[in-house]
Structure formats: C-alpha cells, structure tokens
C-alpha cells in the first residue's frame, strides 16, 4: 500500500478543507493506492480513501482529483449513509426471513426426499436471485443513489464535469483490463452488483453529471 503523490494529496486537502470534508477523514496520509479488486472507494471504518494503483496510473492529475473528490464527499455523508444502509440491512433481513419461513412451511407439507431436493433448489434461488433482488429493492426504497449523485455533483463542481466524465470512461475500460483471480472475479461481480444498487446506470450517470 502506498500513499498518493504529494502534489495530488495537497490539492485534495485544499478541496477537502474548502468543502468541509476534511473533518470527516483521519489525519496524515489519507489517500492510498494498492492492488485492490475495486477501482476507488471511501473506507468508512478506517476513514481513508483507497484507489486501485493500475487505475490511478491511467488517469491525469485532474481526472484522479475528480475521482478522489467524489470519494471525499462520502466522508461528509457517512453518518446519513450508514443510517440508511442499516435500514436496508434490517429491511432485507426481515423480508428474507419472511420468505424463508414461507418456503419452510411449504417444504413441511412435502415428502422428505422431494423436500430435500426442493430445499437445495430454493437455497440456490434465494442466494442467486432473491437476496440480490431484495437488496436492490431495499436500496431503491431508501434512495441510496442520492449519496452517489451528491458526490458526483461535488466532484463536477470542484474539479470539472469533463474531468469526471473522462475518469468514468476510463473506469469502464479499467474494469475489463485489471486481471483478477477467480475468487476476486466473484468478489468483483458482487461489488459491481451492489454498486448497481447505489449508482445510476452508466449513461444516466453521465447525463446527470452534464446537467449539474
């Protein structure tokens, strides 16, 4: 893990202080690069911003600034985001529990062998379809996309729409070119799915940034 260059860190600190994000992050070097399975994110619990080093190397200084200012915005948002995320988890848990109780009630009416086969099938459906669907519905219900839209708006205003859009376009290509092991590909798939719960679709996101 490496700290981001001094020039970029200084610019980020200036913007962070001006926008009020500074109070939300830890002191010292708060911007780290490394071999992460995601491109860039704000680490809520460690209060730092991390970015994939290969992705960072694709960006100009201004593009990197736009990406990291977007992540800076999450420092200010984190209390509201955590509260809503907690409601998403509670909502999802209650709904999944209700669904599984209905499934078990149905299984209890079937012969044992048929019940076991159906249980395995339902488990796969629950994990592969129902759980992701419930998470997406809950995320929409509690409007988690609002936090990402606010972060995009901050980056577009402070650094520039063109720089943020250019960085997002490079991110689309970077996802395909950063090699991963099989476990990391599975992890990336899950991260991308969760990402789709909180971000606008790509084209709509670009349209929103242009209209900020």
Secondary structure, 3 states (H helix, E strand, C coil): CEECCHHHHHHHHHHHHHHCCHHHCCCCCCEEEECCCCCEEEECCCCEEEEEHHHHHHCCHHHHHHHHHHHHHHHHHHHHHHHHHHHHHHHHHHHHHHHHHHHHHHHCCCCHHHHHHHHHHHHHHHHHHHHHHHHHHHHHHCCCHHHHHHHHHHHHHHCCHHHHHHHHHHHHHHHHHCCCCHHHHHHHHHHHHHHHHHCCCHHHHHHHHHHC
